[in-house]
Amino acid sequence: MAGVSSKNKRKLSEENRMFQENWEEEYFVVPNKKGSATYLICKESFILKKYNIIRHYTKKHESFDSIYSPGSLMRKEKLNSFKKSLQQQQSVMSVAVSQDAAVTTASYKICYIFSKHMKPFTDAEIVKECFISAFSLLFDKFSNKNQIISEIKKMQLSDSTCIRRIENIAKRIYNRTVEDLKNCKCFSLAFDSSTDISGTSQCSIFVRYCTDQNSINEDLLKFIPTKGQTRGLDYLNVITNFLDNNDIDIKKLVCVCTDGCPSMTGCDKGFISLLKKQYNLINILSFHFFFNCPLFANNVHVNIFM
């Protein structure tokens, strides 16, 4: 009825419908992972409601009762045959899905190696060509040679695909690092400021932290653009806003390392001085030195496939 409130409508999840074991032999149906019933004869699925199951069986498969009499041995053998056939189909599908997942993972690992060694993504297709040529010789006497080569050909290694892979890897590393910083015991930060070709000042943030499992990790956390002025207060606002937006407790900060520029090291209005005053981090350690950001970032090793 139109006037009935939607709050009074029954939900399927609240009806607690259960699959009845006798339905298998009576109507050739089995439960599936989606919480419904699958007909072994036509592979169609229906909700766990006896009326719907009986109606479909009597309209579509009523002839089975005359061929395979209810309770007969032939009916039970036919049921077992249907169930074995369904299990074989499901196993084939699961193998295909696992193989596709392995091909995708291999593609990610190759893209990660290319990125780590700063090689152009346009060369990734050459790697697949080398694989095929080498494996054609190395696995020439193997019975599954064609299957191996077929799996290699499935790998997607175009330059656009590699870019998407690296973007996904970067997001995963970033999200995992931020999550670790939320739960870590303490962490230290290293900053380096530079100016890009458009004249925008970029602040590079490197992090080193101790996890709750007492392991030490380090990584390039983020590049943050600092538009406008680059005073100590501007750096403080940009960095503290980043920590606050990601729910990272700044009280866990125990050490800061900067590139030694005046906006970082000034005794009154420098970033470190303002940080100590505003957050009462009097005992925080501070160092200043020059380091090569690209070299440092390239040497940081993170296992992204764990």
C-alpha positions as CSV (number, residue, x, y, z in Angstrom):
1,M,0.0,0.0,0.0
2,A,1.1,3.5,-0.8
3,G,0.4,4.7,2.7
4,V,2.5,2.1,4.5
5,S,5.8,3.4,5.9
6,S,9.0,1.9,4.5
7,K,10.0,1.2,8.1
8,N,7.4,-1.5,8.4
9,K,8.5,-3.4,5.3
10,R,10.2,-6.7,5.9
11,K,13.8,-7.0,5.0
12,L,15.1,-10.2,3.4
13,S,17.9,-10.4,5.9
14,E,15.4,-10.3,8.8
15,E,13.4,-13.3,7.6
16,N,16.1,-15.9,8.6
17,R,15.3,-18.1,5.6
18,M,17.2,-21.4,5.8
19,F,18.0,-24.0,3.2
20,Q,16.2,-27.3,3.7
21,E,18.4,-30.4,3.0
22,N,15.4,-32.3,1.5
23,W,15.2,-29.7,-1.3
24,E,18.3,-31.2,-2.9
25,E,16.7,-34.4,-3.9
26,E,13.1,-33.1,-4.3
27,Y,13.9,-30.0,-6.5
28,F,17.6,-30.4,-7.5
29,V,18.7,-27.3,-5.7
30,V,21.8,-26.5,-3.6
31,P,22.7,-23.5,-1.5
32,N,25.3,-21.1,-2.8
33,K,27.7,-18.5,-1.3
34,K,25.3,-15.6,-1.9
35,G,22.7,-17.0,0.5
36,S,20.3,-18.2,-2.2
37,A,19.6,-21.5,-3.9
38,T,21.0,-22.7,-7.3
39,Y,19.2,-25.1,-9.5
40,L,21.5,-27.9,-10.6
41,I,19.5,-28.4,-13.8
42,C,19.5,-24.9,-15.3
43,K,22.0,-23.1,-12.9
44,E,19.4,-20.4,-12.1
45,S,19.4,-18.9,-8.6
46,F,16.4,-18.1,-6.4
47,I,15.9,-16.7,-2.9
48,L,15.5,-19.3,-0.1
49,K,11.7,-19.4,-0.3
50,K,10.0,-22.7,-0.8
51,Y,7.1,-21.3,-2.9
52,N,9.5,-19.8,-5.5
53,I,11.5,-23.0,-5.7
54,I,8.5,-25.2,-6.1
55,R,6.9,-22.9,-8.7
56,H,10.1,-22.9,-10.9
57,Y,10.5,-26.6,-10.6
58,T,6.9,-27.5,-11.5
59,K,6.9,-25.1,-14.5
60,K,10.4,-25.8,-15.9
61,H,11.6,-29.2,-14.7
62,E,8.5,-31.2,-13.9
63,S,9.5,-33.8,-16.5
64,F,12.3,-34.9,-14.1
65,D,9.8,-36.6,-11.8
66,S,8.7,-38.9,-14.6
67,I,12.3,-39.7,-15.8
68,Y,13.8,-39.9,-12.3
69,S,11.2,-41.0,-9.8
70,P,11.2,-39.4,-6.4
71,G,13.2,-41.6,-3.9
72,S,14.6,-43.8,-6.7
73,L,18.3,-44.7,-7.0
74,M,18.5,-43.1,-10.4
75,R,17.4,-39.8,-9.0
76,K,20.1,-39.9,-6.3
77,E,22.8,-40.8,-8.9
78,K,21.6,-38.0,-11.1
79,L,21.7,-35.6,-8.2
80,N,25.3,-36.6,-7.4
81,S,26.3,-36.2,-11.0
82,F,24.9,-32.7,-11.1
83,K,26.7,-31.8,-7.9
84,K,30.0,-33.1,-9.1
85,S,29.6,-31.1,-12.4
86,L,28.9,-28.0,-10.4
87,Q,32.0,-28.5,-8.2
88,Q,34.2,-29.0,-11.2
89,Q,32.9,-25.7,-12.8
90,Q,33.5,-23.8,-9.6
91,S,37.0,-25.2,-9.2
92,V,37.9,-24.2,-12.8
93,M,36.6,-20.7,-12.1
94,S,38.6,-20.4,-8.9
95,V,41.8,-21.5,-10.7
96,A,41.2,-19.0,-13.4
97,V,40.7,-16.2,-10.9
98,S,43.8,-17.1,-8.9
99,Q,45.9,-17.2,-12.2
100,D,44.5,-13.8,-13.2
101,A,45.5,-12.5,-9.7
102,A,49.0,-13.9,-10.1
103,V,49.4,-12.2,-13.5
104,T,48.3,-8.9,-12.1
105,T,50.6,-9.2,-9.1
106,A,53.5,-10.0,-11.5
107,S,52.7,-6.9,-13.5
108,Y,52.7,-4.8,-10.3
109,K,56.1,-6.1,-9.3
110,I,57.7,-5.4,-12.7
111,C,56.3,-1.8,-12.6
112,Y,57.7,-1.4,-9.1
113,I,61.2,-2.5,-10.2
114,F,61.1,-0.1,-13.1
115,S,60.1,2.7,-10.8
116,K,62.7,1.8,-8.2
117,H,65.5,1.9,-10.9
118,M,63.9,5.0,-12.5
119,K,63.5,3.4,-15.9
120,P,61.0,4.5,-18.5
121,F,57.7,2.7,-18.5
122,T,57.8,2.4,-22.3
123,D,60.5,-0.2,-21.9
124,A,58.2,-2.5,-19.9
125,E,56.8,-4.2,-23.0
126,I,60.3,-5.1,-23.9
127,V,60.6,-7.1,-20.7
128,K,57.6,-9.2,-21.7
129,E,59.1,-9.8,-25.1
130,C,62.4,-10.9,-23.5
131,F,60.4,-13.3,-21.2
132,I,58.7,-14.9,-24.1
133,S,61.9,-15.4,-26.1
134,A,63.9,-16.7,-23.2
135,F,61.1,-19.1,-21.9
136,S,60.5,-20.5,-25.3
137,L,64.1,-21.9,-25.1
138,L,64.4,-22.6,-21.4
139,F,61.1,-24.4,-21.1
140,D,61.1,-26.0,-24.5
141,K,61.0,-29.6,-23.1
142,F,58.4,-28.8,-20.4
143,S,54.9,-30.2,-21.0
144,N,53.3,-26.9,-19.8
145,K,55.5,-24.6,-21.9
146,N,52.5,-23.2,-23.8
147,Q,50.7,-22.5,-20.6
148,I,53.7,-20.6,-19.2
149,I,54.0,-18.5,-22.3
150,S,50.3,-17.8,-22.4
151,E,50.4,-16.5,-18.8
152,I,53.3,-14.2,-19.7
153,K,51.4,-12.8,-22.7
154,K,48.5,-11.9,-20.4
155,M,50.6,-9.4,-18.4
156,Q,49.6,-5.8,-19.0
157,L,52.7,-3.7,-19.3
158,S,51.8,-0.8,-21.5
159,D,53.1,2.6,-20.4
160,S,49.6,3.8,-19.3
161,T,49.1,0.6,-17.3
162,C,52.4,1.0,-15.6
163,I,51.5,4.6,-14.6
164,R,48.3,3.3,-13.0
165,R,50.1,0.5,-11.3
166,I,52.7,3.0,-9.8
167,E,49.9,5.4,-8.7
168,N,48.2,2.5,-6.9
169,I,51.5,1.4,-5.3
170,A,52.1,5.0,-4.1
171,K,48.6,5.3,-2.6
172,R,49.1,2.0,-0.8
173,I,52.5,3.0,0.6
174,Y,51.2,6.3,1.7
175,N,48.0,5.0,3.3
176,R,50.0,2.3,5.1
177,T,52.6,4.7,6.3
178,V,49.9,7.1,7.6
179,E,48.2,4.3,9.4
180,D,51.5,3.2,11.0
181,L,52.2,6.7,12.2
182,K,48.8,6.8,13.9
183,N,49.7,3.6,15.9
184,C,53.4,4.1,16.3
185,K,55.2,4.8,19.6
186,C,57.2,7.7,18.3
187,F,58.5,9.2,15.0
188,S,61.0,11.7,13.7
189,L,60.7,13.9,10.6
190,A,63.2,15.3,8.1
191,F,62.4,18.3,6.0
192,D,63.9,19.7,2.9
193,S,62.6,22.7,1.0
194,S,63.2,23.4,-2.7
195,T,61.6,25.3,-5.6
196,D,60.1,23.6,-8.7
197,I,60.2,24.9,-12.2
198,S,57.0,26.8,-11.7
199,G,58.5,28.8,-8.8
200,T,56.4,27.0,-6.2
201,S,58.2,26.0,-3.0
202,Q,58.0,22.3,-2.2
203,C,58.5,20.9,1.2
204,S,59.7,17.2,1.2
205,I,58.8,15.3,4.4
206,F,60.7,12.1,5.3
207,V,59.6,10.0,8.3
208,R,61.2,7.5,10.5
209,Y,59.1,5.7,13.1
210,C,59.0,2.9,15.6
211,T,56.1,0.6,15.2
212,D,54.2,-1.2,18.0
213,Q,56.2,-4.3,17.0
214,N,59.4,-2.4,17.8
215,S,60.6,-2.3,14.2
216,I,62.1,0.8,12.7
217,N,60.7,2.0,9.3
218,E,61.5,5.0,7.2
219,D,60.0,6.4,4.0
220,L,59.3,9.5,2.0
221,L,56.0,10.7,3.4
222,K,54.8,13.5,1.2
223,F,55.6,16.5,-1.0
224,I,53.7,19.5,0.3
225,P,53.6,22.8,-1.8
226,T,54.0,26.0,0.3
227,K,52.4,28.7,-1.8
228,G,53.1,32.3,-0.9
229,Q,55.7,33.0,1.7
230,T,58.0,30.4,3.1
231,R,58.5,31.7,6.7
232,G,58.8,29.4,9.7
233,L,55.2,30.0,10.5
234,D,54.1,29.0,7.0
235,Y,56.0,25.7,7.3
236,L,54.6,25.1,10.7
237,N,51.0,25.6,9.5
238,V,51.4,23.4,6.4
239,I,53.0,20.6,8.3
240,T,50.8,20.7,11.4
241,N,47.7,20.8,9.2
242,F,48.9,17.7,7.4
243,L,49.4,15.9,10.6
244,D,46.0,17.0,12.0
245,N,44.1,16.1,8.8
246,N,45.6,12.6,9.0
247,D,45.0,12.2,12.8
248,I,48.7,11.9,13.6
249,D,49.5,12.9,17.1
250,I,52.3,15.5,17.0
251,K,53.2,14.7,20.6
252,K,54.8,11.5,19.4
253,L,57.4,13.6,17.5
254,V,60.8,13.2,19.1
255,C,63.2,14.5,16.5
256,V,63.3,17.0,13.6
257,C,65.9,17.3,10.9
258,T,66.0,20.2,8.5
259,D,68.1,21.4,5.6
260,G,69.4,24.3,7.7
261,C,67.6,27.2,5.9
262,P,66.9,30.3,8.2
263,S,63.1,29.8,8.1
264,M,63.7,26.4,9.7
265,T,66.5,27.2,12.2
266,G,65.7,30.8,13.2
267,C,66.0,31.2,17.0
268,D,62.7,33.2,17.3
269,K,60.6,32.7,14.2
270,G,62.1,29.6,12.8
271,F,60.0,26.4,12.3
272,I,61.7,24.5,15.1
273,S,61.4,27.3,17.6
274,L,57.7,27.8,16.8
275,L,57.1,24.1,17.0
276,K,58.6,23.8,20.5
277,K,56.7,26.8,21.8
278,Q,53.3,26.0,20.3
279,Y,53.2,22.3,21.2
280,N,55.4,22.4,24.3
281,L,57.9,20.1,22.7
282,I,60.8,21.4,24.7
283,N,62.8,18.2,24.7
284,I,62.6,17.5,21.0
285,L,65.9,16.9,19.2
286,S,66.8,19.0,16.2
287,F,69.5,18.6,13.5
288,H,70.4,20.5,10.4
289,F,72.2,19.1,7.4
290,F,72.0,18.9,3.6
291,F,70.9,15.7,2.0
292,N,70.1,14.5,-1.5
293,C,66.3,13.9,-1.6
294,P,66.1,11.8,-4.8
295,L,69.0,9.6,-3.6
296,F,67.5,9.2,-0.2
297,A,64.0,8.4,-1.6
298,N,65.5,5.9,-4.1
299,N,67.4,4.0,-1.3
300,V,64.3,3.7,0.9
301,H,63.1,0.1,0.6
302,V,59.4,-0.7,1.3
303,N,57.9,-4.1,0.9
304,I,54.6,-3.1,-0.7
305,F,53.5,-6.7,-1.5
306,M,53.1,-7.9,2.1
